[in-house]
């Protein structure tokens, strides 16, 4: 084995081997994906439900059902999942056209990076309990940066491990432009809603 091949083998970190081997069983992977999205959206959903409880004339029992931490946690993952769903309808096909691996492998890897981004953002959002004024900027700017960075890492992973050189421009375009545009709209809508509260 040449020194270059040996170095390349060493560069395949545990994380890359985990993704390529799809070692986490698919049902568990979906559960972890959902939990990460819920955790990342939990803090902002608490505010949405609190606003709903205060401004709507719903009865007390309905407010108690909707406005609690468990419901905020579960509903917190809905919008991030919708963004994921919309973006991947376009990007997976574009990536296939560029020579990427099968959609199942793409989906597994992208879900992993996207979930890790939301896990990091969820951990960051705990700061809002201590410094609530950061929420206005964090929900828009910091979330966009963290999730954008996780998607950028996914694109780098695809370009390094799965995409032929000829398809790398498509990967950068499909995730760089389409994801950024959709996610930016989502973040701006969150900002406008936060200001409106």
Secondary structure, DSSP 8 states (H G I E B T S, - for coil): --HHHHHHHHHS-HHHHHHHHT-S-HHHHHHHHHHHHHHHHHHHHHHHHHHHHHHS---HHHHHHHSSHHHHHHHHHHHHHHHHHHHHHHHHHHHHHTT---HHHHHHHHHHHHHHHHHHHHHHHTHHHH-GGGHHHIIIIIHHHHHHHHHHHHHHHHHHHT--GGGHHHHHHIIIIIIHHHHHHHHHHHHHHHHH-
